[in-house]
Amino acid sequence: MHSQRSHTINSLKGHLQESEFESYNAAASGNAAKNAAFLSRGVMPQGMIMNALYDEIGEGYAVGRRTDPAIATQLNKYLRNAESILNIGAGTGSYEPEKSNLVALEPSTEMIRQRAEGSHPVKQGFAESLPFPNNSFSHAMTVLSLHHWTDRSAAYAEIKRVVTERVVFLTWDPCSAPYWLTEEYFPQVYEIDCSIFPSIEEIKSEFPNLKTKVSQIKFEFGL
Ligand SMILES: C[S@@+](CC[C@H](N)C(=O)[O-])C[C@H]1O[C@@H](n2cnc3c(N)ncnc32)[C@H](O)[C@@H]1O
């Protein structure tokens, strides 16, 4: 199908624990100044330098990438009524449910800089070393970020440490077939993606209660 691309929305339930969510409400109405304050307080993972890839390739990201309402509707179903949400690899803030108690986690200064006025508060850091205490969030979400994580085992362990109830992954299944664009025009993109995206089995092995939903995402070209 020329106008469709499949993604996988994976939701999973982890172990239920009492949440010790540290309140970020003071900054929940966040703005650029507040985000800058969070940034300056951001905890650097030990031994990691904040030379995030998206500092180099993320310029202008917020202009080209926005929330797609059809994808957001599907994603948000799994986050409804969440007490608190951590958005890992949050980028410029796409897909963050507006009326939610959400904290964004993002390594790239450039991506953080492009977050809109009034967006959720952001903390600078990496999935591999989440700068939050145990059981800080009831829910976590991550949208097309997993394939950038350099140590996914460490990141999975960190997610289990800080999230008590549910994690929603929106990712691409490397076992899915190419479509016209990646088959006929950019086969290298397909090959690279196949080599860097984690398999669904990998995620399942870490989160045995994983439930997988395969979605066809419509997109249109237009000026
Ligand atoms: C394709 S962008 C997606 C951004 C956003 N989630 C969205 O849907 O627009 C991938 C994001 O993952 C972030 N990222 C890369 N490595 C990361 C890591 N180790 N931990 C957390 N986020 C990471 C990048 O900085 C970038 O913002």
The ligand as a Gaussian input file, in Angstrom:
#p B3LYP/6-31G(d) Opt

LIG

0 1
 C       13.494000      10.160000      16.419000
 S       13.673000      11.227000      17.809000
 C       12.042000      11.096000      18.510000
 C       11.710000      12.256000      19.400000
 C       10.303000      12.258000      19.956000
 N       10.078000      11.113000      20.795000
 C        9.295000      12.337000      18.841000
 O        8.519000      11.387000      18.688000
 O        9.279000      13.342000      18.139000
 C       14.658000      10.268000      18.919000
 C       14.944000      10.969000      20.223000
 O       15.598000      10.060000      21.105000
 C       16.598000      10.791000      21.798000
 N       17.642000       9.873000      22.298000
 C       18.746000       9.430000      21.640000
 N       19.484000       8.646000      22.440000
 C       18.833000       8.583000      23.624000
 C       19.089000       7.929000      24.860000
 N       20.170000       7.164000      25.022000
 N       18.205000       8.100000      25.857000
 C       17.095000       8.847000      25.704000
 N       16.805000       9.490000      24.563000
 C       17.654000       9.356000      23.523000
 C       17.133000      11.762000      20.757000
 O       17.871000      12.820000      21.339000
 C       15.850000      12.187000      20.074000
 O       15.261000      13.296000      20.674000

